[in-house]
Amino acid sequence: MPATEDLDLLIDAARESGDIARRFFKSDPEVWDKDDGAGPVTEADLAIDKMLRSELLSARATYGWLSEETEDDAARLDHERVFIVDPIDGTRAFIAGERHFSHSLAIAEKGRVTAAAVYLPMMDLMFAAHEGAPATLNGEMISPTETTALDGATVLAAKSNFNDTHWQGGTPPMLRKFRPSLAYRLCLVAQGRYDAMLTLRDCWEWDIAAGDLIVRQAGGRVTDRLGAPLRFNNPHPKTKGCHAAGEAMHGALQARLKPAP
């Protein structure tokens, strides 16, 4: 299946996800706590997940399925292509009535993301990419910053990532910024709004798969905390952290990070 057709499918599904999210937004949706401290889930997450699984697998019956809100099935490992989906990335922000949540949809082929859409429905921002074409925001090409120095660089990350214990010679004097959705953080780097994003904790694939491709097709670089390219549809669907930036900034970050314990 051509990547352009896969991307069109993801974009349409992301917009339909936004339609569902808007119906529940600031309407006191039912909320449950997941087991093992995995965070909250709302009836909106589940409604979007149900719609996506039905419509996407109906359109691509030979693809596998990995979603935050669907019980994992090892059968996905037998598929050459797999959907990797987070129905709502930033559920806590959604519950709090904040706009910075997203729908993150990706297709991976043999471990590499080939088509991706990240949609922020409350701001009508559609980030999209497929292999072989530039990343876009609402149809316009985007690119990361050309910042090279860590001093004064704007970095999207949780506060814990700026602990001196993670950095050779101590934490560089970077400017910390934050958005709750990892997918959106990656897209903001691809757009050039911020210089880099960083998370040193292991990442669930559904949080970063779509953003990985969008950064790469914008001209940036994405790796795990060890500097290795990200691979997806792993038996345990996590990566060893994630950081993204333009080429020069990524190299500067990697050079200062201590090796993972």
matplotlib code that plots the C-alpha trace (Angstrom):
import matplotlib.pyplot as plt

x = [0.0, 1.5, 2.5, 0.5, -2.7, -1.8, -1.3, -4.6, -6.2, -4.5, -5.4, -9.1, -9.1, -7.3, -9.9, -12.7, -10.9, -11.0, -14.7, -15.2, -12.8, -14.7, -17.9, -16.4, -14.1, -15.0, -18.2, -17.2, -16.3, -16.2, -12.6, -11.0, -7.5, -5.6, -3.9, -0.3, -0.3, -0.5, -2.5, -6.1, -8.3, -11.6, -14.6, -13.4, -10.1, -12.1, -14.6, -11.8, -9.9, -13.0, -13.6, -10.0, -9.6, -12.8, -12.2, -8.4, -8.5, -11.5, -9.4, -6.2, -7.2, -3.6, -2.1, -1.4, -2.6, -0.9, -2.8, -2.5, -6.2, -6.4, -5.0, -1.8, -1.8, 1.4, -0.2, 0.9, 4.4, 3.5, 2.4, 4.8, 2.9, 1.2, -0.9, 0.6, -2.0, -2.5, -6.2, -5.5, -1.9, -2.1, -5.2, -4.5, -4.5, -7.8, -9.4, -8.2, -9.8, -6.4, -6.0, -2.6, -3.7, -3.3, -4.3, -1.2, -1.5, 1.3, 2.0, 5.2, 6.7, 9.3, 10.1, 10.2, 7.4, 6.3, 3.2, 2.1, -0.4, -0.6, -3.8, -4.6, -8.3, -8.8, -6.3, -7.0, -3.3, -2.6, 1.0, 1.6, 4.4, 5.1, 8.4, 9.7, 8.0, 8.5, 6.7, 3.8, 1.6, -1.8, -0.3, 2.7, 6.3, 8.0, 11.6, 13.5, 15.7, 19.4, 20.5, 23.9, 24.7, 23.1, 23.5, 20.1, 18.5, 14.8, 14.1, 10.7, 11.1, 9.8, 11.8, 13.4, 15.4, 17.4, 18.9, 22.7, 23.1, 22.1, 24.6, 28.4, 29.7, 26.3, 23.1, 23.7, 22.0, 19.1, 15.6, 13.1, 9.6, 6.8, 3.8, 1.9, 1.7, 5.0, 3.7, 3.1, 6.5, 8.1, 6.0, 6.9, 10.6, 9.8, 8.1, 11.0, 9.0, 11.6, 15.1, 14.8, 12.7, 14.0, 12.7, 15.2, 12.6, 11.5, 8.8, 5.7, 5.8, 2.3, 3.5, 6.3, 5.9, 4.1, 6.3, 9.4, 8.6, 7.4, 10.7, 12.7, 10.8, 11.2, 14.9, 15.6, 17.0, 15.3, 17.0, 16.8, 18.9, 21.8, 21.8, 20.3, 17.5, 14.1, 12.5, 8.9, 6.5, 8.9, 7.7, 7.7, 6.6, 8.9, 12.1, 15.0, 14.0, 13.7, 15.2, 14.8, 16.3, 17.9, 21.1, 23.6, 21.6, 21.0, 24.7, 25.3, 22.7, 24.1, 27.6, 26.6, 24.3, 25.8, 25.5, 22.3, 22.7]
y = [0.0, 3.4, 5.6, 8.5, 6.4, 5.2, 8.8, 9.9, 7.2, 8.3, 12.0, 11.2, 9.0, 11.6, 14.2, 11.8, 11.2, 15.0, 15.1, 12.5, 14.3, 17.6, 16.0, 15.0, 17.9, 19.9, 17.8, 15.8, 12.5, 9.4, 8.7, 5.5, 4.8, 2.1, -0.8, -0.6, 3.2, 3.5, 6.7, 7.7, 6.7, 8.4, 7.3, 9.5, 7.5, 4.3, 5.7, 6.9, 3.7, 1.6, 3.8, 3.8, 0.0, -0.6, 1.8, 1.4, -2.4, -2.4, -0.4, -2.4, -5.9, -7.3, -4.7, -5.4, -3.3, -1.7, 0.9, 2.3, 1.5, -2.0, -5.1, -6.1, -9.1, -10.7, -11.5, -8.0, -9.3, -11.5, -8.5, -6.7, -3.5, -2.4, 0.6, 2.2, 4.5, 6.7, 7.7, 10.6, 11.5, 13.8, 12.4, 14.3, 17.6, 16.5, 15.8, 19.2, 21.0, 22.0, 22.2, 20.5, 16.9, 15.1, 12.1, 10.2, 7.7, 5.9, 2.9, 1.1, -1.3, -3.8, -1.6, 1.8, 4.3, 5.1, 7.3, 9.4, 12.0, 13.9, 16.1, 18.6, 19.1, 22.0, 24.1, 22.4, 21.5, 18.6, 17.4, 14.8, 12.9, 9.9, 8.5, 10.3, 13.6, 16.6, 16.8, 19.4, 21.3, 22.0, 21.4, 23.7, 22.3, 22.5, 22.2, 22.2, 25.0, 25.2, 26.0, 24.4, 25.4, 23.9, 27.2, 28.9, 26.2, 25.7, 22.0, 20.4, 18.0, 17.0, 18.6, 15.3, 15.2, 18.3, 16.6, 17.0, 13.2, 12.8, 15.1, 15.1, 18.2, 19.1, 20.2, 22.7, 26.1, 25.2, 26.7, 24.1, 24.1, 21.6, 20.2, 17.1, 15.2, 13.6, 13.4, 17.2, 17.8, 16.0, 17.9, 21.3, 20.4, 19.4, 22.7, 24.7, 26.2, 24.7, 23.4, 19.9, 17.5, 15.0, 12.2, 9.8, 7.4, 4.4, 5.5, 3.6, 3.3, 4.8, 8.1, 8.7, 6.6, 9.3, 12.1, 10.1, 10.2, 13.8, 15.0, 12.9, 14.0, 17.6, 17.2, 16.5, 13.5, 11.2, 8.5, 6.8, 8.0, 5.8, 7.5, 4.6, 5.1, 4.1, 0.8, 0.0, -3.0, -4.5, -7.5, -5.2, -1.9, 0.5, 2.4, 3.4, 7.1, 9.5, 12.8, 14.8, 18.0, 19.3, 17.4, 19.8, 20.2, 16.5, 15.8, 18.4, 16.8, 13.3, 14.4, 15.8, 13.0, 10.4, 6.8, 5.2, 3.3]
z = [0.0, -1.0, 2.0, 0.6, 0.8, 4.3, 5.3, 3.9, 6.0, 9.2, 8.6, 8.1, 11.2, 13.3, 12.3, 13.3, 16.6, 17.1, 16.5, 19.3, 21.7, 21.2, 22.3, 25.6, 26.2, 29.3, 29.6, 32.7, 31.0, 33.1, 34.3, 35.6, 37.0, 35.2, 37.0, 38.2, 38.3, 34.6, 34.7, 34.0, 31.1, 30.1, 28.2, 25.4, 25.1, 24.9, 22.3, 20.1, 20.4, 19.5, 16.4, 15.3, 15.6, 13.7, 10.9, 10.4, 10.5, 8.2, 5.7, 6.2, 7.3, 6.9, 9.4, 13.0, 15.9, 18.9, 21.0, 24.5, 25.1, 23.7, 25.4, 23.7, 21.4, 20.4, 17.0, 15.9, 15.8, 12.8, 10.7, 8.3, 8.9, 12.2, 13.4, 16.5, 18.1, 21.1, 21.1, 23.4, 24.2, 27.2, 28.9, 32.1, 30.1, 28.5, 31.8, 33.1, 30.2, 28.7, 24.9, 24.5, 24.0, 20.8, 18.7, 17.6, 14.7, 12.9, 10.6, 11.1, 8.5, 9.7, 12.7, 10.9, 10.8, 7.3, 7.8, 10.7, 11.8, 15.0, 15.5, 18.2, 17.7, 20.1, 18.0, 14.7, 14.2, 11.9, 11.7, 9.1, 7.2, 5.1, 4.0, 0.9, 1.5, 3.8, 7.1, 7.2, 9.6, 8.1, 4.7, 5.0, 5.2, 8.6, 9.7, 13.0, 14.3, 13.3, 16.9, 17.7, 21.3, 24.4, 26.3, 26.1, 24.0, 24.5, 25.5, 26.1, 28.9, 32.4, 35.3, 36.3, 33.0, 34.1, 37.2, 37.2, 37.6, 33.9, 32.5, 32.1, 33.9, 35.2, 33.5, 30.7, 31.1, 28.8, 29.1, 30.1, 28.6, 28.9, 27.1, 28.4, 25.1, 24.0, 20.4, 20.5, 21.9, 19.0, 16.5, 18.1, 17.6, 14.0, 13.5, 14.9, 17.8, 20.3, 19.8, 21.3, 23.3, 25.8, 27.9, 29.6, 30.9, 28.8, 26.4, 25.2, 21.4, 21.0, 22.5, 20.1, 16.9, 14.9, 16.2, 15.3, 11.6, 11.6, 13.1, 10.7, 7.6, 8.8, 8.7, 12.4, 14.2, 16.7, 18.8, 22.1, 25.0, 23.8, 20.4, 18.5, 15.9, 17.2, 16.2, 16.6, 17.1, 19.6, 21.7, 24.8, 23.1, 24.8, 23.8, 25.9, 26.2, 23.3, 22.3, 19.1, 17.6, 14.5, 13.6, 15.3, 18.5, 18.7, 18.5, 21.3, 23.5, 22.9, 23.7, 27.1, 28.3, 30.6, 29.4, 30.7, 34.0]

ax = plt.figure().add_subplot(projection="3d")
ax.plot(x, y, z, "-o")
ax.set_aspect("equal")
plt.show()
